[in-house]
Amino acid sequence: MDPREPRGGDDPHIHVPVKTLHDDAAARNLMASTFGLVSDLPSVIVTGCGLRVPYVMTSRRPDRVTCLACREHARREHLRFAAEVERMCRMVGSVFTPAQGRLAADRLRDLARQFSDDES
């Protein structure tokens, strides 16, 4: 099967979107509440493991994701973002203090830990 084609009913796994830390639904809700604009969520999206699956077969919650490759992708992304948050909070002119950055990074690392294979 071509990985660019959406998987049919043969894939029972719940995946994580490739853009793990972006939430299209939250952005959509913000636009709707702020400007009254509503857009459709995509019906098929690319996942952390590289497949295209129906949006309803994805989750950002560690306890729901069953695809091991997607779990690993989410873990790496959360760890990468945690390091980036800490680095940016130490920059001159940051609106967040280093202590706030550490707190946010710790939360991201905890989420990454929940995505680890040991938790599945």
Order of alpha helices (4+ residues) and beta strands (2+ residues): alpha-beta-beta-alpha-alpha
